[in-house]
Amino acid sequence: MRTTLYGSPSTAALVVHWLLLELQIEHELVLLDFDKREHKDAAYLALNPAGLVPTLVLDGQVLTEAAAIALHLADRHPEAALLPAPGTADRAEAYRWMFWCANTVQPAYRAWFYPQEMAGPEHVDATRQRARERLEGAWQHLTEHLSTRGPYVQGESLSVVDFMLVMLMRWSRNMPTPSDTWPALKAYADRLKARPAFAEVYRREGITDWR
Ligand SMILES: N[C@@H](CCC(=O)N[C@@H](CS)C(=O)NCC(=O)O)C(=O)O
């Protein structure tokens, strides 16, 4: 059955796209043009009523939520060992970090990039300031973790958490204090960026910054 990823360059779809390439999963890529609001077209809303990306259609099932999709792809490809075995303490740690990405880091970015959503247009500056503080706190937290547990979030074992985190780190590139201002995080991201699938996802999405 055909696998189709609906995304848009440089968005939350990137981690899914990157993993599809890393895991060598044959797929079709549909890049929606946000400027033309293709993600709000009736045809796309029929697939994903939230009008957000990513959406992955896998074996006829419509999947959304980047972190959940990343976990599922890793489960389907145990040969790549991108997640510890289910039921283990290490697996619990992987869940903890993925939920931290989805529950703490992503909402802070949402507040940064869509500040009017949170408290209205009159509070945009305060919303962005709080979002920035939360993200900088997140980078400090990750730095401290890597200083005792690195080189990857789960020690010597690369996992989907690292793909998710490096995508999220990338989103801060134009912020006042980008994530790779922290030297340990720069080294961490560089390790992930050196993977061939990273260059390929950039090529396919037409991205050139934050190499
Ligand atoms: N929780 C969702 C968030 C998806 C999301 O917010 N995607 C953004 C791009 S990074 C989007 O589609 N924005 C378009 C919009 O809000 O209209 C996920 O992780 O998949």
The ligand as a Gaussian input file, in Angstrom:
#p B3LYP/6-31G(d) Opt

LIG

0 1
 N        0.925000      18.914000      17.465000
 C        1.052000      18.933000      16.025000
 C        1.374000      20.353000      15.607000
 C        1.401000      20.507000      14.127000
 C        1.572000      21.963000      13.745000
 O        1.279000      22.897000      14.533000
 N        2.027000      22.178000      12.514000
 C        2.194000      23.530000      12.028000
 C        3.475000      23.654000      11.218000
 S        4.907000      23.376000      12.222000
 C        1.044000      23.858000      11.097000
 O        0.530000      22.991000      10.424000
 N        0.659000      25.149000      11.072000
 C       -0.356000      25.632000      10.210000
 C       -1.463000      26.333000      10.959000
 O       -1.408000      26.431000      12.198000
 O       -2.383000      26.790000      10.303000
 C        2.135000      17.960000      15.586000
 O        3.111000      17.809000      16.318000
 O        2.014000      17.337000      14.529000

